[in-house]
Amino acid sequence: MTAPSPDWLDRAAARRALNRAARGKSATDPLAAEIGKRMAERLDYIRIAPRRSLEVLHGASPEVGELRRRYPGAERYAIEPVHAGAGTQPRWTMRLVRSSARFLGRSGVRVVCANGAMLPFAASCFSLVWSNLALAAHDDPAAVLREWRRVLAAGGLLMFSTLGPDTLKELRAAFVPDPFPHVHPFVDMHDVGDMLVAAGFAEPVIDMEMLTLTYAGIEGLLEDLRRAGATNAHVARRRGLTGRGIWERARAAYAGQQRDGRLPASIEVVYGHAWKPATRNAADGRQIIQFDAKLRRRKPG
């Protein structure tokens, strides 16, 4: 499977969708919360004591209380692409981060409104970068991974989740043969692994699980996507209203995929973690990357 080409995303439309979701009654995304919980369980087998951590959030997601419990001494930062309850990104945010570290958000987390692909931090300043689903919202994940590696210190850990290409496959199939895209493209787990290596990470570990949500009707799924700020922002999407005929055909096609009277919505969750290796230069200036072969995992029990 070929990875989607960069620049497929209408970034302004995606930002508007996140802003609308942040202004909603609840900024909590139950699916993201569940995936974050499953990510946190993987920390049981990883030895790390971060001095400073960065959480790259998608939308106005809740902060990860599990990280606070596990690493109470860590200085914590969080990146949000929007401010919860606000529809704009104030220009003073970047100046604040560069000039001061006293802005405390939720539970002592320093919350910064910024683009996860252009972080307002110096190189090598975090021991842990944690990202739950944010990578799936970028149209150039390889560039995002390079940026996350930049801010990681040598020996630092990147831990993330993203979405695979079978996400919402039922909804995608329901709109065939409409030529306009209705579901975003997502990167295959093997391509994510290749991107990690190309970005300079060491010891990448990638795995996947399939979650299935069920709905009484297609409207419930679409409402959940709106609440999560995950509406269609593909640059090639239909810009006008979708005609009644197309909607009726899609609704009927989706209804044909019922299981026990419910409509399935597949979510392919890709989990990954990797380390930033120590680097040094040879006498002629070439960079030497030292891959740490020591065991980084603890055996359970």
C-alpha positions as semicolon CSV with decimal commas, in nm:
position;residue;x (nm);y (nm);z (nm)
1;M;0,000;0,000;0,000
2;T;0,135;0,342;-0,098
3;A;0,149;0,614;0,168
4;P;-0,075;0,915;0,093
5;S;0,102;1,206;-0,071
6;P;0,160;1,519;0,140
7;D;-0,063;1,824;0,101
8;W;-0,390;1,632;0,076
9;L;-0,526;1,823;0,377
10;D;-0,711;2,155;0,369
11;R;-0,544;2,280;0,686
12;A;-0,769;2,583;0,729
13;A;-1,079;2,361;0,712
14;A;-0,927;2,114;0,957
15;R;-0,848;2,397;1,199
16;R;-1,205;2,528;1,174
17;A;-1,341;2,182;1,253
18;L;-1,120;2,157;1,563
19;N;-1,224;2,506;1,673
20;R;-1,592;2,414;1,643
21;A;-1,534;2,096;1,842
22;A;-1,347;2,290;2,113
23;R;-1,645;2,525;2,151
24;G;-1,879;2,230;2,206
25;K;-2,032;2,128;2,535
26;S;-1,769;1,860;2,594
27;A;-1,406;1,862;2,485
28;T;-1,369;1,495;2,576
29;D;-1,334;1,242;2,295
30;P;-1,420;0,898;2,444
31;L;-1,236;0,712;2,167
32;A;-0,919;0,917;2,214
33;A;-0,945;0,868;2,591
34;E;-0,968;0,490;2,550
35;I;-0,675;0,478;2,309
36;G;-0,471;0,696;2,547
37;K;-0,547;0,453;2,829
38;R;-0,424;0,162;2,619
39;M;-0,110;0,355;2,530
40;A;-0,040;0,423;2,896
41;E;-0,059;0,052;2,979
42;R;0,240;-0,003;2,750
43;L;0,453;0,208;2,981
44;D;0,452;-0,087;3,224
45;Y;0,722;-0,246;3,009
46;I;0,938;0,056;2,934
47;R;1,206;0,196;3,165
48;I;1,210;0,573;3,157
49;A;1,215;0,854;3,412
50;P;1,156;1,172;3,208
51;R;1,273;1,503;3,347
52;R;1,058;1,699;3,100
53;S;0,773;1,562;2,887
54;L;0,570;1,695;2,595
55;E;0,215;1,581;2,514
56;V;0,112;1,660;2,156
57;L;-0,267;1,659;2,169
58;H;-0,527;1,642;1,894
59;G;-0,788;1,912;1,946
60;A;-0,892;1,991;2,300
61;S;-0,825;1,641;2,431
62;P;-0,803;1,589;2,807
63;E;-0,458;1,581;2,956
64;V;-0,310;1,241;3,032
65;G;-0,343;1,192;3,406
66;E;-0,160;0,861;3,381
67;L;0,163;1,041;3,290
68;R;0,126;1,264;3,595
69;R;0,080;0,960;3,818
70;R;0,373;0,768;3,673
71;Y;0,616;1,060;3,653
72;P;0,521;1,305;3,930
73;G;0,857;1,479;3,918
74;A;0,849;1,553;3,544
75;E;0,804;1,906;3,413
76;R;0,512;1,870;3,172
77;Y;0,415;2,061;2,859
78;A;0,121;2,004;2,625
79;I;0,066;2,124;2,269
80;E;-0,292;2,189;2,152
81;P;-0,376;2,307;1,798
82;V;-0,670;2,503;1,947
83;H;-0,765;2,650;2,283
84;A;-1,066;2,480;2,438
85;G;-1,361;2,718;2,413
86;A;-1,185;2,954;2,174
87;G;-1,199;2,987;1,798
88;T;-0,868;3,164;1,747
89;Q;-0,502;3,102;1,810
90;P;-0,367;3,411;1,991
91;R;-0,040;3,546;1,859
92;W;0,100;3,595;2,207
93;T;0,120;3,220;2,267
94;M;0,453;3,170;2,093
95;R;0,608;3,472;2,264
96;L;0,489;3,339;2,597
97;V;0,658;3,004;2,551
98;R;0,984;3,154;2,435
99;S;1,002;3,409;2,714
100;S;0,851;3,233;3,014
101;A;0,783;2,889;3,159
102;R;0,538;3,009;3,423
103;F;0,215;2,961;3,226
104;L;0,045;2,668;3,402
105;G;-0,255;2,495;3,253
106;R;-0,445;2,189;3,367
107;S;-0,296;2,016;3,672
108;G;0,036;2,194;3,641
109;V;0,075;2,127;3,268
110;R;0,211;2,416;3,064
111;V;-0,042;2,425;2,780
112;V;0,068;2,586;2,454
113;C;-0,139;2,654;2,144
114;A;0,085;2,562;1,850
115;N;0,123;2,343;1,544
116;G;0,255;1,999;1,635
117;A;0,473;2,004;1,322
118;M;0,643;2,335;1,418
119;L;0,712;2,319;1,788
120;P;0,817;2,640;1,968
121;F;1,087;2,464;2,169
122;A;1,463;2,435;2,153
123;A;1,625;2,116;2,026
124;S;1,684;1,825;2,262
125;C;1,479;1,961;2,551
126;F;1,235;1,675;2,623
127;S;1,292;1,325;2,759
128;L;0,950;1,205;2,644
129;V;0,722;1,305;2,356
130;W;0,375;1,154;2,390
131;S;0,117;1,189;2,112
132;N;-0,229;1,036;2,108
133;L;-0,381;1,045;1,755
134;A;-0,226;1,382;1,663
135;L;-0,012;1,226;1,388
136;A;-0,325;1,118;1,198
137;A;-0,430;1,483;1,165
138;H;-0,118;1,582;0,966
139;D;-0,076;1,541;0,592
140;D;0,304;1,509;0,614
141;P;0,369;1,269;0,904
142;A;0,733;1,219;0,804
143;A;0,802;1,590;0,864
144;V;0,617;1,574;1,197
145;L;0,829;1,282;1,313
146;R;1,146;1,473;1,223
147;E;1,025;1,768;1,430
148;W;0,945;1,546;1,727
149;R;1,291;1,393;1,703
150;R;1,443;1,743;1,702
151;V;1,296;1,832;2,041
152;L;1,381;1,496;2,198
153;A;1,702;1,468;2,395
154;A;1,942;1,182;2,318
155;G;1,804;0,869;2,479
156;G;1,453;1,021;2,482
157;L;1,139;0,825;2,402
158;L;0,869;0,896;2,144
159;M;0,541;0,719;2,214
160;F;0,240;0,771;1,989
161;S;-0,080;0,639;1,840
162;T;-0,224;0,711;1,498
163;L;-0,485;0,572;1,259
164;G;-0,434;0,311;0,988
165;P;-0,589;0,294;0,639
166;D;-0,879;0,064;0,739
167;T;-1,020;0,335;0,966
168;L;-1,382;0,406;0,869
169;K;-1,357;0,162;0,580
170;E;-1,733;0,102;0,595
171;L;-1,809;0,472;0,553
172;R;-1,560;0,499;0,268
173;A;-1,716;0,200;0,091
174;A;-2,068;0,336;0,137
175;F;-1,991;0,638;-0,082
176;V;-1,852;0,438;-0,375
177;P;-1,876;0,526;-0,665
178;D;-1,891;0,895;-0,570
179;P;-1,556;1,032;-0,702
180;F;-1,512;1,279;-0,416
181;P;-1,331;1,160;-0,098
182;H;-1,538;1,137;0,219
183;V;-1,276;0,984;0,451
184;H;-0,919;1,100;0,506
185;P;-0,630;0,880;0,392
186;F;-0,423;0,723;0,670
187;V;-0,073;0,578;0,668
188;D;-0,009;0,204;0,686
189;M;0,179;0,084;0,995
190;H;0,471;-0,043;0,785
191;D;0,510;0,299;0,625
192;V;0,505;0,458;0,972
193;G;0,790;0,230;1,073
194;D;0,988;0,331;0,764
195;M;0,927;0,699;0,845
196;L;1,060;0,653;1,198
197;V;1,382;0,501;1,068
198;A;1,418;0,769;0,801
199;A;1,368;1,038;1,067
200;G;1,661;0,898;1,266
201;F;1,483;0,705;1,541
202;A;1,623;0,383;1,681
203;E;1,458;0,059;1,794
204;P;1,111;0,137;1,654
205;V;0,827;-0,088;1,768
206;I;0,497;-0,073;1,575
207;D;0,181;-0,274;1,629
208;M;-0,186;-0,244;1,545
209;E;-0,527;-0,335;1,677
210;M;-0,871;-0,301;1,523
211;L;-1,149;-0,145;1,728
212;T;-1,511;-0,153;1,614
213;L;-1,767;0,105;1,719
214;T;-2,135;0,044;1,645
215;Y;-2,418;0,287;1,571
216;A;-2,792;0,274;1,525
217;G;-2,757;0,486;1,211
218;I;-2,504;0,673;1,001
219;E;-2,611;1,001;1,163
220;G;-2,468;0,892;1,498
221;L;-2,127;0,825;1,345
222;L;-2,123;1,159;1,164
223;E;-2,219;1,341;1,485
224;D;-1,932;1,175;1,675
225;L;-1,691;1,282;1,400
226;R;-1,816;1,641;1,426
227;R;-1,777;1,641;1,804
228;A;-1,419;1,516;1,768
229;G;-1,333;1,779;1,505
230;A;-1,274;1,500;1,254
231;T;-1,501;1,609;0,970
232;N;-1,388;1,582;0,609
233;A;-1,114;1,836;0,529
234;H;-0,966;1,669;0,220
235;V;-0,860;1,924;-0,041
236;A;-1,043;1,721;-0,309
237;R;-1,371;1,699;-0,116
238;R;-1,695;1,822;-0,270
239;R;-1,721;2,194;-0,183
240;G;-2,096;2,222;-0,235
241;L;-2,378;2,032;-0,069
242;T;-2,388;1,657;-0,117
243;G;-2,700;1,577;-0,317
244;R;-2,992;1,385;-0,169
245;G;-2,942;1,099;-0,413
246;I;-2,581;1,047;-0,306
247;W;-2,677;1,054;0,062
248;E;-2,960;0,806;0,013
249;R;-2,736;0,565;-0,178
250;A;-2,465;0,596;0,090
251;R;-2,718;0,540;0,370
252;A;-2,856;0,231;0,198
253;A;-2,507;0,094;0,127
254;Y;-2,404;0,143;0,488
255;A;-2,725;-0,021;0,611
256;G;-2,627;-0,326;0,408
257;Q;-2,324;-0,369;0,636
258;Q;-2,530;-0,408;0,953
259;R;-2,423;-0,655;1,218
260;D;-2,688;-0,759;1,468
261;G;-2,891;-0,452;1,377
262;R;-2,603;-0,206;1,431
263;L;-2,375;-0,027;1,184
264;P;-2,003;-0,098;1,236
265;A;-1,733;0,168;1,221
266;S;-1,383;0,020;1,213
267;I;-1,097;0,209;1,377
268;E;-0,749;0,079;1,291
269;V;-0,526;0,201;1,574
270;V;-0,151;0,201;1,516
271;Y;0,073;0,221;1,823
272;G;0,440;0,300;1,808
273;H;0,740;0,396;2,013
274;A;1,104;0,462;1,931
275;W;1,414;0,619;2,086
276;K;1,637;0,905;1,985
277;P;1,988;0,758;1,977
278;A;2,299;0,932;2,101
279;T;2,504;1,088;1,822
280;R;2,867;1,183;1,780
281;N;3,086;1,296;1,493
282;A;3,386;1,126;1,339
283;A;3,711;1,315;1,279
284;D;3,603;1,401;0,924
285;G;3,271;1,546;1,049
286;R;3,048;1,257;0,953
287;Q;2,778;1,182;1,209
288;I;2,796;0,850;1,390
289;I;2,473;0,717;1,539
290;Q;2,510;0,483;1,833
291;F;2,223;0,238;1,867
292;D;2,175;0,126;2,224
293;A;2,141;-0,254;2,227
294;K;2,068;-0,288;2,597
295;L;1,732;-0,418;2,703
296;R;1,483;-0,136;2,748
297;R;1,183;-0,347;2,834
298;R;1,095;-0,509;3,165
299;K;0,936;-0,848;3,164
300;P;0,589;-0,841;3,319
301;G;0,534;-0,994;3,656
